């Protein structure tokens, strides 16, 4: 099974919210399931509908 995490924040440009960092650290930890870095996408400053659609369509094209 392939899985992906998409973490979206709302921090100002150049910053990342503490909770986004904590979630990333959890996902890559033993308790979080040892997610691979390549399976985690982070949008620390928010994401537009077009960008999110692009990411999801790309994952769909990879048959995940």
Secondary structure, 3 states (H helix, E strand, C coil): CCCCEEEECCCCCCCCCHHHHHHHHHHCCCCCCCCCHHHEEEECCCCCHHHHHHHHHHHHHCCC
